[in-house]
């Protein structure tokens, strides 16, 4: 249960701070700015990894959890509990945002600026690259160590910086689903539910290409749920 609680609180922190930056930026006429929003997402992920990485691995993202299982870094039996905790944390954060800012129409929901195809491909590539970094700085299914938080937080901030204005740079079904449902902004939601999961699964093959001995060929003895 401590692992599930860690995923709940970690995902809550991610969604509350990240979407909160978007909402406050809108209400304050751009005082945070887009770079500030991207930095907020990167920093909160960095902080949550250092806070919960040694407990649950600090996935904070159902797509990352599925990616770890697909890469045989954790047991599939652990996936439902992790994902439910992540979604619960995200929905709690978005519900609180609704209470705090009832007049905001989207609560930081991710929406494509261009075509659905464009945003789908962007989300797929962004999440694949993110998961590739995660797989290479993790031990089993745990994102921990001195450099893991910096590497993962940096790539999230980087991707949000350049792709956020086009596709939202969600890379996280929980982060997208919660504000969309709470605010009623569910158009195009399928992009942010499907593309990140496909992206994290594709990352396994990229990892195998650069690590031929196979860090993803068998379930690690340090994997969660083993």
Secondary structure, DSSP 8 states (H G I E B T S, - for coil): -HHHHHHHHHHHHHHHHHHHHHHHHHHTTSSSHHHHHHHHHHHHHHHHHHHHTTTT----SHHHHHHHHHTTSS-GGGHHHHHHHHHHHHHHHHHHHHHH-TT-SSTT----SS-HHHHHHHHHHHHHHHHHHHHHH-BTTB--STTHHHHHHHHHHHHHHHHHHHH-----HHHHHHHHHHHT--TTHHHHHHHHHHHHHHHHHHHHHH-TT-TTSS--TT-TT-
